[in-house]
């Protein structure tokens, strides 16, 4: 309702594929709930993402199968993510069609396999454009994939890991999930950046692996993370304003975000993101976290670091 102060809600499952295909893909994540018109309501993408490509011309919404075919033509690997599997709206929608989250998980895995993608660490899939890594925030989906199909699986989570692999401290529920999935053989466990790094207790402003990162290392699992190139500090005084773009830490302590445990203690300016990357990618044997991959909204910084520093 125009000017109501309420956020509009529109779900993809309200439409079929034919209807969705008529739309242009653009990210309208920031909105003005007090707007009187549609044009004023949509404020565009958040500052840590770019809508430039989407606004250059109409890019139609496509199905997963169409996207996988496109990846193949470009010789790109596939990393599909299954989201919102525990939402009430999604659950009700699936049940109305006699389906559940297992149907979604199986369908995605089957389509990826049918498109010719194989496991990331499969000896026969070393060639670019042949590999797939299925990712999810739902531990049930990760367990399902790992137990029923041959593709690689990544479990992402947002909670802080306890300081030991025995799950004896806080966030025990998430720790038990991770333990279970590691036992099943899930390929990658990926918490956010702020769960993996900490300011050195020595007070020398250096960046070290967090206790949670050390716990994951002790489990012997491959570690991933997210998200680089996102705003380190958000201006909460202007919630409707499009946040200024920032490529990394900003040095303002207590602001939360992906560099929360480092702000004002070990990170102080944007260029410190390189020091964060160094700790994340440096092998555990050299005092780092030893991640295998890192999601970035803009890939340039991470790609340059990996190719010019980490792999030297």
C-alpha positions as CSV (number, residue, x, y, z in Angstrom):
1,X,0.0,0.0,0.0
2,X,1.6,3.3,-1.0
3,X,2.9,5.3,1.9
4,X,1.9,2.7,4.4
5,X,5.3,2.2,6.0
6,X,5.0,-1.6,5.4
7,X,7.4,-3.6,3.2
8,X,5.7,-5.3,0.2
9,X,6.0,-9.0,0.1
10,X,6.2,-10.9,-3.1
11,X,7.4,-14.5,-3.4
12,X,8.7,-16.3,-6.4
13,X,6.4,-19.3,-5.8
14,X,3.4,-17.0,-6.5
15,X,4.3,-17.3,-10.2
16,X,5.1,-20.0,-12.6
17,X,8.2,-20.2,-14.8
18,X,6.5,-18.8,-17.8
19,X,5.5,-15.7,-15.9
20,X,8.8,-15.3,-14.3
21,X,10.6,-15.5,-17.6
22,X,8.9,-12.3,-18.7
23,X,10.7,-10.3,-16.0
24,X,14.2,-8.7,-16.2
25,X,16.7,-9.7,-13.5
26,X,17.7,-6.9,-11.3
27,X,18.4,-6.7,-7.6
28,X,16.0,-4.3,-5.8
29,X,17.1,-5.0,-2.2
30,X,16.8,-1.5,-0.8
31,X,13.3,0.0,-0.5
32,X,11.6,3.0,0.9
33,X,8.5,1.7,2.8
34,X,7.0,5.2,2.9
35,X,7.1,5.7,-0.9
36,X,4.0,6.7,-2.7
37,X,4.9,5.2,-6.1
38,X,6.6,2.0,-7.3
39,X,9.5,4.0,-8.8
40,X,10.2,5.6,-5.4
41,X,9.8,2.3,-3.5
42,X,12.7,0.6,-5.2
43,X,16.0,2.1,-4.2
44,X,18.2,-0.4,-6.1
45,X,20.9,-2.8,-5.0
46,X,22.8,-2.4,-1.7
47,X,26.2,-0.6,-2.1
48,X,28.2,-3.8,-1.9
49,X,26.6,-5.1,-5.1
50,X,26.3,-3.6,-8.6
51,X,23.2,-3.4,-10.8
52,X,25.2,-1.9,-13.7
53,X,25.1,-5.1,-15.8
54,X,21.5,-5.7,-15.0
55,X,20.5,-2.2,-16.0
56,X,22.5,-2.3,-19.3
57,X,19.7,-4.4,-20.9
58,X,17.0,-6.8,-19.9
59,X,18.4,-10.1,-18.6
60,X,15.5,-12.5,-18.4
61,X,14.9,-14.6,-15.3
62,X,15.9,-18.2,-16.2
63,X,15.4,-21.7,-14.8
64,X,18.2,-23.6,-13.1
65,X,18.5,-25.9,-16.1
66,X,18.9,-22.9,-18.4
67,X,21.5,-21.5,-16.1
68,X,23.5,-24.7,-16.0
69,X,23.5,-24.9,-19.8
70,X,24.8,-21.4,-20.0
71,X,27.6,-22.3,-17.5
72,X,28.6,-25.2,-19.7
73,X,28.9,-23.0,-22.7
74,X,31.2,-20.6,-20.8
75,X,33.2,-23.4,-19.3
76,X,32.3,-22.2,-15.8
77,X,31.9,-24.4,-12.7
78,X,28.5,-24.5,-10.9
79,X,27.8,-23.4,-7.3
80,X,24.0,-23.4,-6.9
81,X,22.6,-22.5,-3.5
82,X,19.3,-23.8,-2.1
83,X,17.8,-21.1,0.1
84,X,14.8,-20.5,2.4
85,X,14.0,-24.2,2.8
86,X,12.8,-23.7,6.4
87,X,10.6,-20.7,5.7
88,X,6.9,-21.1,6.6
89,X,5.8,-19.7,3.2
90,X,8.0,-22.1,1.3
91,X,6.9,-25.1,3.4
92,X,3.2,-24.3,2.9
93,X,3.7,-23.9,-0.8
94,X,5.5,-27.2,-1.2
95,X,2.9,-29.0,0.9
96,X,0.1,-27.7,-1.3
97,X,1.7,-29.6,-4.1
98,X,2.5,-32.7,-2.1
99,X,6.2,-31.8,-1.9
100,X,8.7,-30.9,0.7
101,X,12.3,-29.7,1.1
102,X,13.6,-33.1,0.2
103,X,12.0,-32.7,-3.3
104,X,13.8,-29.4,-3.7
105,X,17.2,-30.8,-2.6
106,X,16.9,-33.8,-4.8
107,X,15.7,-31.9,-7.9
108,X,18.6,-29.5,-7.7
109,X,21.2,-32.3,-7.4
110,X,19.6,-34.3,-10.2
111,X,19.6,-31.3,-12.6
112,X,23.2,-30.4,-11.8
113,X,24.3,-34.0,-12.4
114,X,22.2,-34.3,-15.5
115,X,23.9,-31.2,-16.9
116,X,27.2,-33.1,-16.7
117,X,28.8,-31.6,-13.6
118,X,30.8,-33.7,-11.2
119,X,32.3,-33.4,-7.7
120,X,34.9,-30.6,-7.2
121,X,37.5,-32.9,-6.0
122,X,36.8,-35.7,-8.4
123,X,40.0,-36.7,-10.2
124,X,38.2,-36.7,-13.5
125,X,36.8,-33.2,-13.1
126,X,39.9,-31.1,-12.8
127,X,39.0,-29.3,-16.0
128,X,37.2,-26.0,-15.5
129,X,33.5,-26.0,-16.4
130,X,32.9,-29.6,-15.2
131,X,32.7,-29.2,-11.4
132,X,29.8,-28.4,-9.1
133,X,29.6,-27.5,-5.4
134,X,26.1,-27.5,-3.9
135,X,25.7,-25.1,-1.1
136,X,23.1,-24.5,1.6
137,X,22.4,-22.9,5.0
138,X,20.1,-25.8,5.9
139,X,22.0,-28.7,7.7
140,X,19.2,-31.1,6.6
141,X,19.8,-30.3,3.0
142,X,23.6,-30.7,3.3
143,X,23.1,-34.1,5.0
144,X,20.7,-35.2,2.3
145,X,23.0,-34.2,-0.5
146,X,26.0,-35.8,1.1
147,X,24.2,-39.0,1.7
148,X,22.4,-39.4,-1.6
149,X,24.4,-37.9,-4.5
150,X,28.0,-37.8,-5.7
151,X,28.4,-34.0,-6.0
152,X,30.4,-31.9,-3.6
153,X,28.5,-30.3,-0.7
154,X,29.1,-27.0,1.2
155,X,27.4,-26.2,4.4
156,X,27.2,-22.5,5.3
157,X,26.3,-21.2,8.7
158,X,26.2,-17.9,10.6
159,X,26.6,-18.8,14.2
160,X,29.9,-18.5,16.1
161,X,31.6,-21.9,16.6
162,X,32.5,-22.9,20.2
163,X,36.2,-22.6,21.1
164,X,36.7,-26.4,21.0
165,X,35.6,-29.2,18.7
166,X,33.9,-31.1,21.5
167,X,30.9,-28.6,21.5
168,X,31.1,-27.9,25.2
169,X,30.5,-24.1,25.0
170,X,27.9,-21.9,23.5
171,X,26.2,-22.4,20.1
172,X,26.3,-26.1,20.8
173,X,23.4,-26.8,18.4
174,X,25.3,-25.5,15.4
175,X,28.4,-27.2,16.6
176,X,26.6,-30.6,16.7
177,X,25.3,-29.9,13.2
178,X,28.8,-29.3,11.9
179,X,30.2,-32.4,13.7
180,X,27.5,-34.5,12.1
181,X,28.1,-33.2,8.6
182,X,31.8,-33.5,8.9
183,X,31.2,-37.1,9.9
184,X,29.1,-37.6,6.8
185,X,31.9,-36.3,4.7
186,X,30.5,-32.9,3.7
187,X,33.3,-31.3,1.6
188,X,33.4,-27.7,2.9
189,X,32.2,-25.9,6.0
190,X,31.7,-22.2,5.5
191,X,31.1,-19.7,8.4
192,X,31.2,-15.9,7.8
193,X,34.5,-14.1,7.9
194,X,33.9,-12.7,11.4
195,X,33.6,-16.2,12.8
196,X,37.1,-17.1,11.6
197,X,39.3,-14.2,12.6
198,X,40.2,-12.4,15.8
199,X,42.5,-9.7,17.0
200,X,45.6,-11.1,18.5
201,X,45.4,-11.1,22.3
202,X,49.0,-9.8,22.4
203,X,47.7,-6.4,21.5
204,X,50.0,-6.0,18.5
205,X,47.1,-5.3,16.1
206,X,47.8,-8.5,14.2
207,X,45.0,-10.8,12.9
208,X,44.8,-14.4,14.0
209,X,42.5,-17.4,13.6
210,X,39.5,-17.3,16.0
211,X,39.0,-20.1,18.5
212,X,36.1,-21.3,16.3
213,X,38.5,-21.5,13.3
214,X,40.9,-23.6,15.4
215,X,38.0,-25.9,16.3
216,X,37.2,-26.4,12.6
217,X,40.9,-27.1,11.8
218,X,40.9,-29.7,14.5
219,X,37.9,-31.4,12.8
220,X,40.1,-31.7,9.7
221,X,37.5,-30.3,7.4
222,X,38.0,-27.9,4.4
223,X,37.0,-24.4,5.4
224,X,35.3,-21.8,3.2
225,X,33.9,-18.4,4.1
226,X,31.8,-15.3,3.0
227,X,31.5,-12.4,2.3
228,X,34.4,-10.2,1.1
229,X,33.8,-6.7,-0.4
230,X,30.8,-5.9,1.9
231,X,30.3,-2.8,3.9
232,X,32.2,-3.0,7.2
233,X,30.3,-0.2,8.9
234,X,26.7,0.6,8.4
235,X,25.1,4.0,9.1
236,X,22.1,2.9,11.3
237,X,21.0,6.5,11.7
238,X,19.8,6.5,8.0
239,X,18.2,3.1,7.5
240,X,16.5,4.2,4.2
241,X,19.7,5.6,2.7
242,X,21.7,3.6,0.2
243,X,24.9,2.9,2.2
244,X,28.1,4.2,0.8
245,X,30.2,1.5,-0.9
246,X,33.1,0.2,1.1
247,X,35.5,-2.6,0.2
248,X,36.4,-3.7,3.7
249,X,37.1,-2.7,7.3
250,X,36.5,0.9,8.4
251,X,38.0,0.9,11.9
252,X,34.9,1.8,13.8
253,X,34.6,-0.5,16.7
254,X,31.2,-1.9,17.8
255,X,29.6,-1.6,14.4
256,X,29.1,-5.3,13.7
257,X,29.4,-6.8,10.3
258,X,31.9,-9.1,8.6
259,X,34.9,-7.5,10.4
260,X,33.3,-7.1,13.8
261,X,35.9,-8.7,16.0
262,X,38.7,-6.7,14.3
263,X,37.3,-3.2,13.9
264,X,39.3,-0.7,16.0
265,X,41.6,-3.4,17.3
266,X,43.3,-5.0,14.3
267,X,41.7,-3.3,11.3
268,X,41.4,0.4,10.8
269,X,41.1,1.2,7.1
270,X,39.9,-0.3,3.8
271,X,43.3,-1.6,2.8
272,X,43.3,-3.8,5.9
273,X,41.0,-6.2,4.0
274,X,44.3,-7.5,2.5
275,X,45.5,-8.4,5.9
276,X,42.2,-10.2,6.6
277,X,42.6,-12.2,3.4
278,X,46.2,-13.1,4.3
279,X,45.1,-14.6,7.6
280,X,42.1,-16.4,6.0
281,X,44.1,-18.0,3.1
282,X,47.4,-18.6,4.9
283,X,47.8,-22.3,5.7
284,X,47.1,-23.4,9.3
285,X,50.7,-24.7,9.5
286,X,51.8,-21.0,9.0
287,X,49.4,-19.6,11.6
288,X,46.4,-18.9,9.3
289,X,42.9,-20.2,8.9
290,X,43.7,-22.0,5.7
291,X,40.4,-21.5,3.8
292,X,39.9,-23.2,0.4
293,X,37.6,-20.5,-1.0
294,X,35.9,-17.2,-0.2
295,X,32.7,-15.7,-1.6
296,X,33.0,-12.1,-2.7
297,X,30.4,-9.7,-4.1
298,X,33.1,-8.2,-6.2
299,X,35.8,-10.7,-7.1
300,X,38.7,-8.5,-8.0
301,X,40.4,-8.2,-4.6
302,X,40.1,-11.8,-3.7
303,X,41.1,-13.0,-7.2
304,X,44.2,-10.7,-7.2
305,X,45.2,-11.8,-3.7
306,X,44.9,-15.6,-4.5
307,X,46.7,-15.3,-7.8
308,X,49.4,-12.9,-6.9
309,X,50.1,-13.7,-3.2
310,X,48.5,-16.9,-1.9
311,X,49.6,-19.1,-4.7
312,X,53.2,-17.8,-4.9
